[in-house]
Amino acid sequence: MCGILFTNNSGEINTNEFMIALYLMRHRGPDAPLGFYNYENIMMGHNRLSIVDLHDRSNQPFFSEDGRYVIVYNGEIYNYRELAKKYNVQMKTSSDTELLLMLYINYGPIMLNWLNGMFAFIIFDTQMKKIFVARDRLGVKPLYYNVKGENYTFSSEIKPLLHLLKNYSLDNIAIRQYKKMRSFFNNRTIYQEVKEFPPGCYMEGNVLYRYWENDYSDKQPPSDEELKYLLESSVNYRKIADVKIGSYLSGGLDSTIITGLAGVQHSWTVGFREMNEFQWSHLAANHFETEHHVIEMNKSQFIDLSKKLIREKAEPLSVPNEVLLYYMTMQAKKENTIIMSGEGADELFFGYDRIFKWANSSEKWDLEQFSELYTYGSQKDLEIVEDAIQPFLKWKKPEIIVAAFFQEAHLRGLLKRLDGATMLNSVEARSPFLDYRLVERLSGVGYQYKAKDGVVKAPLKRVFKDHIPIEIAERKKVGFPVPLEQIFGVSFKGESYFDKWFNYNLEVLGELL
């Protein structure tokens, strides 16, 4: 896990400014000297967080043996050893970076379909003067860019791009998205000049191509044995590392299953004294005999750390619990460089039961009802909701529209939260529920399987009932609690606590602009 920076616009961006921008995300990779490569109009930078093959030979930018190709890469390819063997790649390192580069050299873009992992990378061909950019299927690893004509600047974070741009402006559509839906959609960021590189896509010769699109057509449910195998395989892949692995453990169903399957030594939970899940996390930790760490936050810390996060990210936070994740990961870094997390389970298994129950029972799409069930801001603004959901209306059936929206659009907001909370602490988060094999297998499998007999996440509870405490298997789902009412005080008439949260974020961000 690392931070990458690239530009082919060295005519406007000088080396000194590029290096300052690269250093702004030093937290993403403090384990090696700043990596830098300069060739004609190209500059490539890298911050390395050493996870696999800790040797200096795997530092980046990384070059092909003949020096023609150079790569900067952020992520993990979990099946890289199998791919190296299958395609007879003679490795000089034990790093997935080398494997990525060699597969591209030998096979071109088709190699993206073989990768099981999370990634964003850029390869430059010094002979053909061509760049190749790619991002993983679900957008687990971030990649942002600015484009001016044929000049591109890419970064793992927004803040370095703002430093290089100098002049930038807020996107009014994005602000409306945020204040209504607490996130950004259709590859927008809060800045007009900065876009998010779309997941499941690659760019070659300044042309964008889609290499992966999820299929939500009707599928038969997997057997319990198949589901168990897929999740166990996903967790085992994500245990591949040369550093210590821990796990978030709230005591909810998802984190409990992952913690148990991963067999970690250290588990972590966080909350407020007056609002937490400590009882449940202790129950799970005692069951698995982990060294459990309970992190308690107070309201003053929440305000201080939320301001720090907004300033570090140079964008508003989507959900308040990102602050708690950040604080917990700050402590977890003392023991673990990798953290297992349960992101993706609610999207895949219809854990948001109220909205999925509605979608399953609806024959026709109803935008107003969707907005009422999903959105957070008090302003109606249906135009913004319609714009966000538009790419998914092609599926026609309300259940599939909602499933696709959550799996692809809603999830991206949670992944930004997870990346910010972890990478600012030089920690890599891994999410087994986001293994593309699991996602592809369960997409299109219906509500009657995922909520059988009205039981939310029924397959997970059934398959893993003998592996986790029965109290947790039978526990009702709760959110990640943050006492916004106590932190921000009494609401004004017609203003929700989320309205206050949105305005607070925008005010803190405004101090930077």
BELGIDA-V913662 format. One line per field, one symbol per residue. ss: DSSP state (h for helix, s for strand, l for the rest). psi: psi as a letter, one per 40 degrees, with the letter a starting at -180 (. if undefined). burial: + if it has 16 or more other C-alpha atoms within 10 Angstrom, else -. A space follows every 10 residues. Layout:
# BELGIDA-V913662
ss = ???
psi = ???
burial = ???
This chain:
# BELGIDA-V913662
ss = lsssssslll llllhhhhhh hhhllhhhls llllsssssl lsssssssll lllllhhhll lsslllllss sssssssllh hhhhhhllll lllllhhhhh hhhhhhhhhh hhhhllssss ssssslllls ssssslllll lllsssssll sssssllhhh hhhhhlllls lhhhhhhhhh hllllllsll slllssllll ssssllssss llllllllll lllhhhhhhh hhhhhhhlll llllssssll llhhhhhhhh hhlllsssss ssllsllhhh hhhhhhhhll ssssssslhh hhhhhhhhhh hhhlllllll hhhhhhhhhh hhlllllsss llllhhhhll llhhhhhhhh hlllllhhhh hhhhllllll lhhhhhhhhh hhhhhllhhh hhhhhhhhhh hhhhhhhhhh hhhllllsss lhhhlhhhhh hhllllhhhh lhhhlllhhh hhhllllllh hhhlllllll lllhhhhhll llllllhhhh hhhhhhhhhh lll
psi = hahihiiffe ddhidddddd dddefddege eiihhhhhhb ehhhihhhhh dhgeideeii ihiideedii ihhhahhdfd ddddddefhh heifiedddd ddddddeadd ddeehhahih ihhhhddefi ihhiiidefd hihiihhgbe hihiieiddd ddddddhiii hddddddded eeaiifeiae hdehihhhif iihhfehhih ehhiheihii iiiddddddd dddddddeeh ieiihahigd eidddddddd ddfidhihii iidehifddd dddddddefi hhhhhhiidd dddddddddd dddfiiidid eddddddddd dddddhehhi ieheddddef egdddddddd ehdihhdddd ddddidieic fddddddded eeeeedhddd dddddddddd dddddddddd dddeefhhhh gdeehddddd dehehidddd fhfehhfddd dddedeeihd dddeiihiah hhgddddeah iihehidddd dddddddddd dd.
burial = ++++++++++ --+----++- ++++++++++ ++-++++--- -+++++++++ ++++---+++ +++-----++ ++++++++++ --++------ ---+++++++ +++++---+- ++--++++++ +++++----- ++++++++++ ++++++---- --++++++++ ++++------ +-++++++++ +++++--+++ +-++++++++ +++------- +--+-+---- +-----++-+ +++++-+++- +--+++++++ ++++++++++ ++++++++++ ++---+++-+ +++++--+++ -++++++-+- -+--+++-++ ++++++++++ ++++++++++ -++--+++++ ++++++++++ +++-++++++ ----+----+ +---+++--- ---++--++- -++-+-++++ ++++++++++ ++++++++++ ++++++++++ ++++++-+++ +++++++-++ +---++++++ +--++--++- -++---+--+ -++------- -----+++++ ++-+++-++- ---
